[in-house]
Amino acid sequence: MLVRAQADSSIERTTVGSMKFPLGVYPIEPMEPRQGYLSQFEPADSEDTAADWEEWPDRYMYDIVITAERLEPLCRSLFTLLPGRIFPILDVMGRDAFREIDPYVSYDLLGLDRFTDAVRAFRDFFYEDGLVGFGAMSEEPFFYVFIDEHKIVTVRAEAGLKEKVEKLLAAFDLEQVEDPRGADAAAHEHRSVLLTPDEQPDLLTADEIVEQLRDEWRLMLNIDAETNVDESGVELGVTLWRCIVRVATTEDRNRYAEVILGAGSLREAEEVAGRACAELDSDDDEAWTDAAVTVAERLPNERVSEYTPPEAPDAPPPPPEAGHVYAAAWIE
């Protein structure tokens, strides 16, 4: 995998004492950071709380704060405790109007090398960018490691791995403390730090990286595709959606279309976007071999007026209509 992501070297890193913060997340008020880890025992999940995974066993949880310059070496060491086949995890601070984080998971076991190769290729994106979190888990043995968008590391490990985890943390001079304090312990800012293709043509945008990771890691958006709720679980009904559809052709190339539509669930939005894309005019005779929605984000409902002007100047915008396509076009 080619390295096609690079942090902007002109961004100044925030440093407080011995703590260097990631380029993409940093405190904006005075604080006293504290490196180290908090550990606690977590009992096995019940059938009611196990959710989409198998029931998690008794385990030890570690929340770890470490300076940015040592974050990558620590994570590489933790990844060595994973077995050969794992489930990748990706969180992205997206643009959905009703959800802050887009949570992606893989329900397919993948070779650990496919995970670590991608992390290495996009290292600045994973370890420096403030809009992404990532990790992996395994069930046999049970081991979970996740680096969130604040670059705080969380580890959950079955009892048999406890000694190995704590020896590894000791090797990085990390001690157990009552209150480890990273960027999330104070008012802080998140930002993307990647150079753009305009600045360096061979680089990928964050959206393109996420699209590639979804393919490489077989990630799925980990939400209920049959409902339409906000991050608090409140039912939203029909909302306005923006979908990007990737169409693969017999000529081994991809085309992309943007579709603005109304839908009452992710499943409906994907279906409507696919039908709308199929009805777009094409200048060539290439047949489709595959079509996939790579972006499905909800827009504020009042933006429907951009596509359906109100009948009177002072009238409120009409509510989005389920199944209605407000705009569809190829992205050139």
VOBA-1610 file (N, C-alpha, C; in pm, whole numbers, padded with zeros to 5 digits, always signed):
BEGIN
Met+00084-00118+00000Met+00000+00000+00000Met+00088+00124+00000Leu+00065+00217-00096Leu+00147+00335-00107Leu+00111+00437+00001Val+00212+00506+00050Val+00189+00612+00148Val+00137+00734+00073Arg+00011+00770+00101Arg-00049+00880+00027Arg-00125+00974+00120Ala-00072+00992+00241Ala-00127+01089+00335Ala-00011+01152+00410Gln-00018+01282+00429Gln+00093+01351+00495Gln+00041+01470+00573Ala+00086+01483+00698Ala+00047+01597+00781Ala+00117+01724+00733Asp+00051+01834+00750Asp+00106+01964+00714Asp+00216+02001+00813Ser+00339+02006+00767Ser+00453+02031+00856Ser+00456+02173+00909Ser+00375+02262+00854Ser+00373+02399+00904Ser+00288+02415+01030Ile+00211+02313+01067Ile+00127+02322+01186Ile+00216+02308+01309Glu+00199+02398+01401Glu+00280+02397+01523Glu+00218+02305+01627Arg+00299+02219+01686Arg+00251+02125+01785Arg+00239+02194+01921Thr+00127+02170+01990Thr+00107+02224+02124Thr+00181+02137+02225Thr+00259+02200+02312Thr+00336+02129+02414Thr+00310+02194+02549Val+00281+02111+02648Val+00265+02158+02786Val+00355+02071+02873Gly+00461+02131+02928Gly+00557+02053+03005Gly+00620+01947+02918Ser+00615+01821+02964Ser+00672+01711+02887Ser+00570+01648+02791Met+00448+01699+02790Met+00342+01641+02709Met+00331+01713+02575Lys+00353+01638+02469Lys+00333+01691+02334Lys+00199+01636+02283Phe+00112+01726+02237Phe-00021+01685+02193Phe-00019+01654+02043Pro-00109+01567+01999Pro-00121+01542+01855Pro-00151+01672+01781Leu-00107+01681+01657Leu-00129+01803+01579Leu-00277+01837+01566Gly-00361+01733+01562Gly-00502+01755+01532Gly-00594+01768+01651Val-00543+01758+01774Val-00628+01777+01892Val-00541+01834+02003Tyr-00585+01945+02061Tyr-00499+02018+02155Tyr-00585+02103+02248Pro-00540+02127+02371Pro-00618+02207+02466Pro-00615+02355+02428Ile-00723+02425+02461Ile-00730+02569+02433Ile-00748+02648+02562Glu-00725+02582+02675Glu-00726+02649+02803Glu-00612+02591+02887Pro-00566+02664+02989Pro-00458+02610+03072Pro-00497+02478+03136Met-00404+02384+03137Met-00430+02254+03197Met-00298+02191+03239Glu-00308+02090+03322Glu-00192+02013+03363Glu-00208+01870+03312Pro-00150+01837+03196Pro-00163+01700+03145Pro-00092+01601+03238Arg-00137+01477+03232Arg-00077+01374+03316Arg-00069+01244+03237Gln+00053+01200+03206Gln+00071+01074+03137Gln+00058+00958+03236Gly+00017+00844+03184Gly-00001+00726+03267Gly-00127+00653+03226Tyr-00173+00563+03312Tyr-00293+00487+03276Tyr-00379+00461+03399Leu-00507+00448+03371Leu-00607+00409+03471Leu-00650+00267+03438Ser-00654+00180+03539Ser-00689+00041+03516Ser-00805+00002+03606Gln-00895-00078+03551Gln-01003-00132+03633Gln-01051-00264+03575Phe-01111-00345+03661Phe-01165-00474+03619Phe-01307-00455+03570Glu-01342-00520+03458Glu-01477-00516+03404Glu-01531-00658+03396Pro-01645-00687+03462Pro-01700-00823+03457Pro-01757-00854+03320Ala-01776-00983+03294Ala-01829-01028+03166Ala-01964-00965+03138Asp-01988-00937+03009Asp-02116-00879+02969Asp-02227-00982+02983Ser-02347-00932+03011Ser-02464-01018+03006Ser-02512-01027+02862Glu-02606-01116+02835Glu-02660-01128+02701Glu-02729-00999+02658Asp-02782-00922+02755Asp-02853-00799+02722Asp-02759-00687+02680Thr-02633-00691+02724Thr-02540-00582+02695Thr-02435-00619+02592Ala-02431-00744+02547Ala-02328-00787+02453Ala-02344-00725+02315Ala-02468-00683+02280Ala-02497-00612+02155Ala-02454-00695+02035Asp-02378-00632+01943Asp-02349-00697+01815Asp-02236-00799+01822Trp-02152-00794+01924Trp-02043-00888+01936Trp-02084-01005+02024Glu-02002-01107+02025Glu-02019-01213+02122Glu-02000-01155+02261Glu-02054-01223+02359Glu-02041-01175+02496Glu-01894-01157+02532Trp-01860-01039+02581Trp-01722-01012+02620Trp-01695-01076+02756Pro-01579-01137+02774Pro-01548-01207+02899Pro-01503-01108+03007Asp-01478-01161+03128Asp-01410-01079+03229Asp-01283-01022+03167Arg-01254-00898+03198Arg-01142-00833+03131Arg-01089-00718+03216Tyr-00969-00675+03183Tyr-00910-00558+03246Tyr-00906-00445+03144Met-00949-00327+03188Met-00954-00211+03101Met-00844-00113+03140Tyr-00778-00056+03038Tyr-00672+00042+03059Tyr-00701+00164+02973Asp-00713+00281+03035Asp-00717+00408+02963Asp-00579+00471+02974Ile-00516+00500+02860Ile-00374+00534+02857Ile-00354+00670+02791Val-00281+00758+02858Val-00242+00887+02803Val-00091+00889+02788Ile-00045+00924+02669Ile+00099+00926+02642Ile+00129+01040+02546Thr+00247+01098+02556Thr+00286+01208+02469Thr+00285+01164+02322Ala+00256+01258+02233Ala+00235+01226+02092Ala+00355+01158+02028Glu+00476+01195+02068Glu+00594+01138+02004Glu+00615+00992+02039Arg+00545+00942+02143Arg+00559+00802+02183Arg+00431+00721+02156Leu+00330+00789+02100Leu+00202+00721+02076Leu+00217+00607+01975Glu+00279+00634+01862Glu+00291+00531+01758Glu+00372+00411+01806Pro+00490+00429+01868Pro+00562+00311+01918Pro+00481+00230+02019Leu+00407+00298+02107Leu+00323+00225+02203Leu+00219+00142+02130Cys+00152+00203+02033Cys+00046+00130+01962Cys+00103+00013+01882Arg+00217+00032+01818Arg+00278-00080+01745Arg+00307-00196+01841Ser+00350-00165+01962Ser+00377-00271+02059Ser+00248-00339+02103Leu+00143-00261+02123Leu+00015-00320+02162Leu-00041-00409+02051Phe-00022-00370+01926Phe-00074-00449+01815Phe-00009-00588+01811Thr+00110-00602+01868Thr+00174-00734+01867Thr+00101-00832+01958Leu+00014-00783+02046Leu-00063-00871+02133Leu-00189-00923+02064Leu-00221-00870+01947Leu-00334-00919+01870Leu-00297-01049+01798Pro-00393-01139+01779Pro-00365-01261+01702Pro-00359-01230+01553Gly-00345-01333+01471Gly-00326-01314+01328Gly-00447-01267+01253Arg-00567-01282+01313Arg-00690-01239+01245Arg-00771-01156+01342Ile-00815-01039+01295Ile-00877-00941+01384Ile-00996-00873+01315Phe-01071-00794+01394Phe-01180-00711+01343Phe-01137-00565+01352Pro-01114-00496+01240Pro-01078-00354+01246Pro-01196-00267+01288Ile-01164-00150+01344Ile-01263-00053+01390Ile-01216+00085+01345Leu-01311+00170+01301Leu-01278+00305+01258Leu-01389+00400+01302Asp-01353+00510+01367Asp-01446+00617+01401Asp-01403+00743+01327Val-01499+00812+01264Val-01468+00934+01190Val-01565+01043+01234Met-01510+01159+01269Met-01594+01275+01295Met-01641+01328+01160Gly-01765+01293+01126Gly-01816+01322+00993Gly-01897+01450+00988Arg-01976+01461+00882Arg-02055+01581+00858Arg-02204+01558+00875Asp-02242+01442+00928Asp-02384+01414+00950Asp-02442+01515+01047Ala-02559+01571+01013Ala-02618+01678+01094Ala-02670+01629+01228Phe-02689+01499+01245Phe-02753+01447+01366Phe-02666+01348+01443Arg-02539+01334+01402Arg-02449+01239+01468Arg-02307+01293+01456Glu-02235+01299+01568Glu-02099+01354+01564Glu-01999+01256+01505Ile-02011+01128+01542Ile-01915+01026+01502Ile-01980+00926+01408Asp-01912+00895+01299Asp-01953+00784+01212Asp-01875+00660+01256Pro-01943+00562+01318Pro-01872+00444+01369Pro-01872+00330+01266Tyr-01755+00287+01227Tyr-01742+00176+01132Tyr-01678+00056+01202Val-01726-00063+01170Val-01666-00186+01219Val-01664-00288+01106Ser-01577-00385+01120Ser-01577-00499+01028Ser-01629-00620+01102Tyr-01721-00690+01040Tyr-01771-00815+01096Tyr-01705-00936+01030Asp-01604-00908+00948Asp-01524-01013+00885Asp-01387-01016+00949Leu-01340-01135+00981Leu-01203-01148+01031Leu-01106-01118+00918Leu-01010-01027+00944Leu-00910-00992+00846Leu-00771-01022+00901Gly-00679-01048+00811Gly-00541-01069+00852Gly-00485-00944+00918Leu-00413-00962+01028Leu-00357-00850+01101Leu-00268-00764+01010Asp-00201-00826+00914Asp-00112-00749+00826Asp-00189-00647+00744Arg-00313-00676+00707Arg-00392-00579+00630Arg-00425-00458+00715Phe-00443-00480+00844Phe-00467-00369+00936Phe-00340-00287+00955Thr-00230-00352+00990Thr-00107-00279+01020Thr-00047-00213+00896Asp-00065-00273+00780Asp-00014-00212+00657Asp-00084-00078+00631Ala-00217-00075+00652Ala-00292+00049+00629Ala-00256+00154+00733Val-00239+00112+00859Val-00201+00206+00964Val-00065+00267+00931Arg+00025+00187+00882Arg+00158+00237+00846Arg+00150+00333+00727Ala+00067+00299+00628Ala+00056+00382+00508Ala-00005+00518+00538Phe-00099+00521+00632Phe-00168+00646+00664Phe-00137+00690+00807Arg-00013+00675+00847Arg+00025+00697+00986Arg-00010+00838+01034Asp+00012+00942+00951Asp-00019+01078+00994Asp-00168+01097+01014Phe-00248+01031+00932Phe-00394+01037+00946Phe-00437+00974+01078Phe-00382+00858+01110Phe-00425+00787+01229Phe-00370+00847+01358Tyr-00244+00887+01359Tyr-00180+00927+01484Tyr-00181+01078+01509Glu-00208+01157+01405Glu-00203+01302+01422Glu-00336+01372+01396Asp-00420+01319+01309Asp-00542+01388+01270Asp-00646+01382+01382Gly-00708+01495+01410Gly-00803+01502+01520Gly-00945+01463+01486Leu-00969+01410+01366Leu-01103+01374+01325Leu-01123+01224+01309Val-01027+01144+01356Val-01038+01000+01335Val-00989+00924+01457Gly-01055+00811+01485Gly-01009+00714+01583Gly-01007+00577+01516Phe-00923+00486+01566Phe-00911+00356+01500Phe-00865+00251+01600Gly-00882+00126+01561Gly-00836+00018+01647Gly-00875-00117+01591Ala-00868-00218+01676Ala-00899-00354+01635Ala-00932-00436+01759Met-01000-00547+01736Met-01027-00638+01847Met-01023-00782+01798Ser-01004-00872+01892Ser-01009-01015+01863Ser-01091-01082+01973Glu-01143-01197+01941Glu-01225-01272+02039Glu-01149-01388+02100Glu-01051-01445+02029Glu-00972-01557+02080Glu-00824-01532+02056Pro-00752-01477+02154Pro-00796-01434+02286Pro-00871-01301+02277Phe-00945-01267+02382Phe-01016-01140+02379Phe-00916-01028+02404Phe-00906-00939+02304Phe-00817-00823+02317Phe-00873-00712+02231Tyr-00881-00593+02288Tyr-00939-00476+02222Tyr-00844-00360+02243Val-00806-00293+02135Val-00723-00173+02146Val-00782-00067+02053Phe-00803+00052+02108Phe-00865+00158+02030Phe-00800+00292+02065Ile-00764+00367+01964Ile-00705+00499+01979Ile-00811+00598+01931Asp-00870+00676+02024Asp-00983+00760+01986Asp-00936+00890+01920Glu-01032+00977+01887Glu-00998+01100+01816Glu-00917+01198+01901His-00910+01173+02035His-00823+01253+02121His-00683+01191+02134Lys-00665+01075+02071Lys-00543+00994+02078Lys-00519+00941+02220Ile-00630+00915+02289Ile-00627+00840+02414Ile-00642+00693+02378Val-00559+00607+02435Val-00558+00465+02401Val-00639+00389+02506Thr-00734+00308+02460Thr-00809+00221+02549Thr-00780+00075+02513Val-00744-00001+02614Val-00717-00144+02596Val-00812-00223+02686Arg-00868-00328+02632Arg-00944-00425+02711Arg-00885-00563+02682Ala-00846-00633+02786Ala-00774-00759+02767Ala-00823-00863+02866Glu-00838-00986+02818Glu-00878-01093+02909Glu-00766-01115+03012Ala-00801-01182+03121Ala-00711-01192+03236Ala-00574-01250+03199Gly-00571-01342+03105Gly-00446-01406+03068Gly-00346-01312+03003Leu-00393-01195+02956Leu-00304-01098+02892Leu-00267-00983+02985Lys-00321-00981+03105Lys-00300-00869+03197Lys-00150-00844+03222Glu-00077-00947+03251Glu+00064-00930+03283Glu+00141-00874+03163Lys+00111-00924+03042Lys+00181-00876+02924Lys+00151-00728+02899Val+00024-00689+02916Val-00011-00549+02894Val+00063-00460+02992Glu+00064-00496+03118Glu+00125-00410+03218Glu+00278-00406+03205Lys+00340-00515+03162Lys+00483-00511+03135Lys+00513-00420+03017Leu+00428-00423+02918Leu+00447-00338+02801Leu+00434-00191+02841Leu+00334-00158+02922Leu+00317-00020+02967Leu+00435+00024+03052Ala+00487-00065+03135Ala+00604-00031+03218Ala+00726-00004+03130Ala+00737-00075+03019Ala+00850-00053+02929Ala+00847+00087+02869Phe+00730+00150+02866Phe+00717+00287+02818Phe+00714+00387+02934Asp+00756+00341+03052Asp+00762+00426+03171Asp+00627+00483+03208Leu+00520+00409+03178Leu+00385+00452+03213Leu+00344+00386+03345Glu+00295+00467+03437Glu+00254+00418+03567Glu+00104+00436+03584Gln+00047+00357+03674Gln-00096+00370+03703Gln-00118+00497+03785Val-00211+00581+03738Val-00244+00706+03807Val-00395+00715+03820Glu-00442+00793+03916Glu-00586+00804+03938Glu-00656+00879+03826Asp-00587+00977+03767Asp-00654+01065+03672Asp-00561+01101+03556Pro-00541+01008+03461Pro-00462+01046+03343Pro-00533+01158+03268Arg-00457+01255+03220Arg-00519+01373+03161Arg-00457+01403+03024Gly-00538+01380+02921Gly-00499+01417+02786Gly-00577+01538+02741Ala-00585+01559+02609Ala-00651+01677+02555Ala-00798+01684+02594Asp-00863+01568+02613Asp-01005+01568+02645Asp-01034+01608+02790Ala-00932+01630+02870Ala-00953+01670+03010Ala-00973+01821+03024Ala-00969+01894+02914Ala-00988+02039+02916Ala-01062+02079+02789Ala-01103+02206+02783Ala-01159+02255+02657Ala-01053+02238+02548His-01095+02185+02435His-00997+02151+02332His-01057+02165+02193Glu-00971+02162+02094Glu-01011+02173+01954Glu-00969+02048+01878His-01051+02015+01777His-01017+01908+01683His-00998+01971+01545Arg-00905+01919+01468Arg-00887+01967+01332Arg-00823+01858+01248Ser-00845+01867+01118Ser-00774+01780+01025Ser-00640+01844+00995Val-00537+01763+00980Val-00402+01817+00962Val-00338+01771+00832Leu-00413+01705+00746Leu-00353+01649+00625Leu-00334+01755+00517Leu-00223+01745+00446Leu-00208+01822+00324Leu-00313+01777+00224Thr-00359+01867+00141Thr-00463+01836+00043Thr-00400+01808-00093Pro-00475+01745-00183Pro-00423+01724-00318Pro-00389+01855-00389Asp-00455+01965-00351Asp-00420+02094-00411Asp-00277+02134-00373Glu-00235+02094-00253Glu-00101+02128-00207Glu+00003+02027-00254Gln-00040+01901-00270Gln+00051+01796-00317Gln-00034+01693-00391Pro-00030+01693-00524Pro-00128+01620-00605Pro-00137+01470-00579Asp-00031+01405-00533Asp-00035+01260-00518Asp-00098+01215-00387Leu-00144+01309-00302Leu-00200+01272-00173Leu-00351+01253-00181Leu-00404+01177-00087Leu-00547+01153-00079Leu-00610+01247+00022Thr-00736+01279+00002Thr-00812+01352+00103Thr-00854+01255+00213Ala-00900+01309+00326Ala-00948+01223+00434Ala-01065+01137+00387Asp-01157+01195+00307Asp-01271+01117+00257Asp-01222+01001+00169Glu-01121+01024+00088Glu-01070+00917+00002Glu-01001+00809+00084Ile-00933+00849+00192Ile-00872+00749+00279Ile-00979+00662+00344Val-01084+00725+00395Val-01192+00649+00459Val-01256+00554+00358Glu-01277+00600+00236Glu-01333+00512+00134Glu-01243+00392+00108Gln-01113+00416+00101Gln-01018+00306+00078Gln-01017+00210+00196Leu-01022+00264+00318Leu-01024+00177+00436Leu-01153+00095+00442Arg-01264+00153+00404Arg-01389+00077+00403Arg-01378-00044+00311Asp-01311-00027+00199Asp-01291-00139+00108Asp-01188-00239+00164Glu-01074-00187+00207Glu-00963-00272+00250Glu-00997-00349+00376Trp-01067-00285+00470Trp-01099-00348+00598Trp-01242-00404+00603Arg-01318-00391+00492Arg-01457-00441+00485Arg-01542-00382+00597Leu-01534-00252+00608Leu-01604-00182+00716Leu-01748-00154+00680Met-01833-00158+00783Met-01973-00122+00768Met-02006-00015+00871Leu-02094+00079+00833Leu-02139+00180+00927Leu-02222+00110+01034Asn-02178+00122+01158Asn-02235+00043+01267Asn-02354+00116+01329Ile-02458+00132+01248Ile-02585+00188+01296Ile-02697+00100+01246Asp-02816+00116+01303Asp-02933+00042+01258Asp-02980+00101+01126Ala-02964+00026+01018Ala-02995+00077+00885Ala-03145+00089+00860Glu-03227+00034+00949Glu-03372+00035+00927Glu-03442+00149+01001Thr-03369+00225+01083Thr-03429+00335+01157Thr-03357+00464+01120Asn-03407+00574+01177Asn-03344+00705+01153Asn-03349+00784+01282Val-03243+00772+01362Val-03240+00835+01494Val-03116+00922+01506Asp-03119+01018+01601Asp-02998+01095+01629Asp-02911+01018+01726Glu-02799+01079+01771Glu-02706+01004+01855Glu-02759+00979+01995Ser-02872+01045+02030Ser-02937+01019+02158Ser-03048+00915+02148Gly-03072+00866+02026Gly-03176+00766+02005Gly-03313+00823+01974Val-03323+00954+01953Val-03452+01017+01922Val-03487+00993+01776Glu-03609+00944+01753Glu-03654+00915+01617Glu-03672+01045+01539Leu-03616+01049+01418Leu-03618+01171+01338Leu-03720+01168+01225Gly-03770+01049+01190Gly-03861+01040+01077Gly-03785+01057+00946Val-03846+01126+00851Val-03784+01148+00720Val-03689+01268+00729Thr-03567+01250+00682Thr-03469+01358+00679Thr-03410+01372+00540Leu-03338+01482+00520Leu-03270+01506+00394Leu-03132+01439+00398Trp-03095+01371+00291Trp-02969+01297+00285Trp-02887+01343+00165Arg-02754+01337+00183Arg-02660+01352+00072Arg-02584+01222+00058Cys-02596+01159-00057Cys-02529+01032-00083Cys-02431+01046-00199Ile-02316+00983-00184Ile-02221+00970-00294Ile-02221+00824-00336Val-02247+00800-00463Val-02253+00664-00516Val-02132+00640-00607Arg-02059+00534-00579Arg-01945+00495-00663Arg-01991+00386-00759Val-01973+00410-00886Val-02015+00315-00989Val-01891+00260-01059Ala-01874+00129-01052Ala-01764+00063-01125Ala-01817+00017-01260Thr-01735+00031-01364Thr-01777-00003-01499Thr-01693-00116-01556Thr-01737-00165-01671Thr-01664-00274-01737Thr-01528-00229-01787Glu-01506-00098-01792Glu-01376-00046-01836Glu-01279-00029-01720Asp-01311-00091-01604Asp-01224-00087-01486Asp-01196+00056-01439Arg-01298+00136-01440Arg-01286+00270-01384Arg-01409+00298-01298Asn-01395+00397-01210Asn-01505+00436-01123Asn-01558+00573-01162Arg-01689+00586-01153Arg-01754+00715-01165Arg-01829+00740-01034Tyr-01847+00867-01002Tyr-01915+00903-00878Tyr-02032+00996-00909Ala-02140+00975-00835Ala-02257+01061-00849Ala-02298+01112-00711Glu-02346+01235-00707Glu-02401+01292-00583Glu-02553+01296-00595Val-02620+01245-00491Val-02766+01242-00491Val-02816+01305-00361Ile-02908+01401-00372Ile-02974+01462-00257Ile-03117+01408-00255Leu-03159+01351-00143Leu-03286+01281-00140Leu-03349+01287-00001Gly-03473+01248+00007Gly-03541+01233+00134Gly-03559+01085+00166Ala-03534+01047+00292Ala-03548+00906+00331Ala-03566+00897+00482Gly-03628+00785+00524Gly-03653+00762+00665Gly-03561+00661+00728Ser-03456+00619+00656Ser-03357+00525+00711Ser-03239+00520+00617Leu-03127+00469+00667Leu-03008+00452+00583Leu-03038+00356+00469Arg-03107+00247+00497Arg-03138+00150+00393Arg-03216+00215+00280Glu-03319+00292+00315Glu-03399+00358+00213Glu-03315+00459+00136Ala-03229+00534+00205Ala-03145+00632+00138Ala-03055+00565+00035Glu-02994+00452+00070Glu-02906+00383-00022Glu-02984+00331-00143Glu-03104+00279-00120Glu-03183+00226-00230Glu-03227+00338-00326Val-03273+00449-00270Val-03316+00561-00353Val-03198+00619-00430Ala-03082+00631-00365Ala-02964+00684-00432Ala-02922+00594-00548Gly-02929+00462-00527Gly-02893+00370-00634Gly-02985+00381-00754Arg-03116+00393-00728Arg-03211+00408-00839Arg-03189+00540-00913Ala-03163+00646-00837Ala-03141+00777-00900Ala-03017+00775-00988Cys-02915+00707-00942Cys-02791+00700-01018Cys-02813+00622-01148Ala-02894+00518-01140Ala-02920+00437-01259Ala-02995+00515-01366Glu-03065+00620-01326Glu-03143+00698-01422Glu-03064+00815-01481Leu-02941+00837-01431Leu-02862+00946-01486Leu-02818+00915-01629Asp-02814+01018-01711Asp-02764+01001-01847Asp-02616+00969-01845Ser-02573+00887-01940Ser-02432+00852-01951Ser-02387+00880-02093Asp-02265+00931-02108Asp-02211+00964-02240Asp-02142+00846-02307Asp-02140+00732-02241Asp-02071+00617-02300Asp-02158+00494-02284Asp-02109+00385-02340Asp-02186+00260-02340Asp-02133+00162-02236Glu-02054+00207-02142Glu-01997+00117-02043Glu-02107+00061-01953Ala-02101-00068-01930Ala-02196-00131-01839Ala-02144-00123-01697Trp-02236-00116-01603Trp-02199-00116-01462Trp-02164-00258-01418Thr-02062-00268-01336Thr-02032-00396-01273Thr-02063-00393-01124Asp-02070-00272-01067Asp-02098-00261-00924Asp-02132-00116-00894Ala-02215-00096-00792Ala-02247+00038-00743Ala-02256+00031-00591Ala-02193+00127-00524Ala-02191+00128-00379Ala-02201+00271-00329Val-02279+00290-00222Val-02288+00421-00159Val-02169+00436-00066Thr-02080+00530-00096Thr-01961+00550-00014Thr-01981+00657+00093Val-02076+00745+00074Val-02111+00848+00173Val-02261+00855+00183Ala-02314+00853+00306Ala-02457+00872+00330Ala-02468+00956+00456Glu-02485+01085+00440Glu-02490+01176+00553Glu-02618+01259+00549Arg-02674+01281+00667Arg-02799+01357+00676Arg-02768+01506+00684Leu-02848+01584+00611Leu-02835+01729+00608Leu-02944+01792+00695Pro-02923+01914+00743Pro-03032+01983+00813Pro-03156+01991+00724Asn-03270+01959+00777Asn-03391+01952+00695Asn-03425+02084+00626Glu-03388+02199+00690Glu-03421+02327+00629Glu-03349+02348+00496Arg-03245+02269+00470Arg-03174+02283+00344Arg-03255+02232+00225Val-03369+02172+00253Val-03454+02128+00142Val-03497+02247+00058Ser-03499+02368+00119Ser-03539+02487+00043Ser-03438+02520-00067Glu-03315+02469-00055Glu-03217+02491-00162Glu-03256+02417-00289Tyr-03337+02313-00274Tyr-03376+02230-00387Tyr-03524+02242-00421Thr-03604+02287-00325Thr-03747+02310-00345Thr-03784+02442-00281Pro-03775+02551-00354Pro-03806+02682-00296Pro-03948+02685-00240Pro-03971+02754-00127Pro-04105+02763-00069Pro-04200+02838-00162Glu-04330+02811-00147Glu-04429+02873-00234Glu-04437+03024-00214Ala-04415+03070-00090Ala-04417+03213-00060Ala-04283+03251+00003Pro-04240+03378-00013Pro-04108+03418+00038Pro-04088+03392+00187Asp-04192+03410+00268Asp-04178+03393+00412Asp-04222+03256+00461Ala-04260+03169+00370Ala-04309+03037+00411Ala-04193+02950+00457Pro-04214+02864+00558Pro-04107+02772+00602Pro-04079+02669+00494Pro-03959+02616+00490Pro-03928+02514+00388Pro-04015+02391+00410Pro-04056+02324+00304Pro-04137+02202+00319Pro-04054+02092+00381Pro-04117+01999+00452Pro-04041+01887+00508Pro-03992+01795+00397Pro-03880+01726+00418Pro-03833+01631+00316Pro-03937+01522+00292Glu-03944+01478+00169Glu-04040+01377+00128Glu-03968+01244+00107Ala-04017+01139+00172Ala-03953+01008+00162Ala-03950+00960+00018Gly-03835+00913-00025Gly-03820+00858-00158Gly-03805+00960-00268His-03809+01088-00233His-03800+01191-00336His-03653+01229-00362Val-03617+01239-00489Val-03482+01280-00528Val-03485+01429-00561Tyr-03410+01508-00487Tyr-03409+01652-00506Tyr-03303+01694-00606Ala-03196+01620-00615Ala-03090+01651-00712Ala-03005+01527-00731Ala-02957+01508-00854Ala-02868+01395-00883Ala-02782+01433-01003Ala-02652+01410-00989Ala-02561+01446-01098Ala-02432+01370-01082Trp-02366+01344-01194Trp-02234+01287-01191Trp-02134+01388-01137Ile-02037+01343-01062Ile-01929+01428-01015Ile-01814+01414-01113Glu-01780+01521-01177Glu-01676+01516-01281Glu-01539+01540-01221
//
